[in-house]
């Protein structure tokens, strides 16, 4: 029998093969956490961050953005993580 510690999860089939295990529950939590990401929404002027930029320093404006691409890759929908 394959050790659960050595299982690599690349597909939904890989995940389903360890259903009911602690590793499965951990991976599901990771997937749930991947549903949002931080995105800098600050508008920076042209040339900002270049060595010759002389303007003011702007702080990033971080916003949470929904990103379901990872869970969708594993065949899930947002509703699957509602609980």
C-alpha positions in Angstrom: 0.0 0.0 0.0 1.3 3.5 -0.9 2.2 5.7 2.0 -0.1 8.8 2.2 2.9 11.0 2.9 4.4 10.2 -0.5 1.2 10.9 -2.5 1.6 13.8 -4.9 -1.7 15.5 -5.7 -1.8 16.9 -9.2 -5.3 15.9 -10.3 -8.8 15.4 -8.9 -8.1 11.6 -9.4 -5.1 11.9 -7.1 -7.1 13.8 -4.5 -10.0 11.3 -4.7 -7.6 8.4 -4.2 -6.9 9.6 -0.6 -10.5 10.5 0.3 -11.2 10.2 4.0 -7.6 10.8 5.1 -6.0 13.7 7.0 -4.0 14.5 3.9 -7.2 14.9 1.9 -8.7 17.2 4.5 -5.5 19.3 4.6 -5.5 19.6 0.8 -9.2 20.6 0.8 -8.3 23.4 3.3 -5.5 24.6 1.0 -7.9 24.6 -2.0 -10.4 26.6 0.0 -7.7 29.1 1.0 -6.8 29.5 -2.7 -10.1 31.0 -3.6 -9.0 34.6 -2.9 -5.7 36.3 -3.5 -4.3 39.8 -2.8 -3.9 42.1 -5.7 -2.3 45.6 -5.7 -4.9 48.0 -7.2 -2.8 51.1 -6.9 -2.5 53.1 -10.1 1.1 53.8 -10.8 2.3 56.5 -13.2 4.3 55.6 -16.2 8.0 54.9 -15.4 7.2 54.2 -11.7 9.8 51.9 -10.2 12.4 52.8 -12.9 15.8 54.2 -11.7 15.1 57.6 -13.3 11.6 58.0 -11.7 11.4 61.3 -9.7 7.8 61.3 -8.5 6.3 60.5 -5.2 6.5 57.1 -3.6 3.1 55.4 -3.7 1.9 52.7 -1.3 0.2 49.6 -2.7 -3.5 49.3 -2.2 -4.1 45.6 -1.5 -7.6 44.2 -2.2 -8.9 40.6 -1.9 -9.8 39.3 -5.3 -11.8 36.1 -5.9 -9.8 33.7 -8.0 -11.4 30.2 -8.5 -8.9 29.0 -11.0 -7.2 26.5 -8.7 -10.3 24.9 -7.4 -11.7 24.7 -10.9 -8.5 22.9 -12.0 -9.5 20.2 -9.5 -13.1 20.1 -10.7 -14.7 22.0 -7.9 -17.0 25.0 -7.8 -17.2 27.8 -5.2 -20.4 26.2 -3.8 -18.5 23.0 -2.9 -16.7 25.0 -0.2 -19.7 26.7 1.3 -19.6 25.0 4.7 
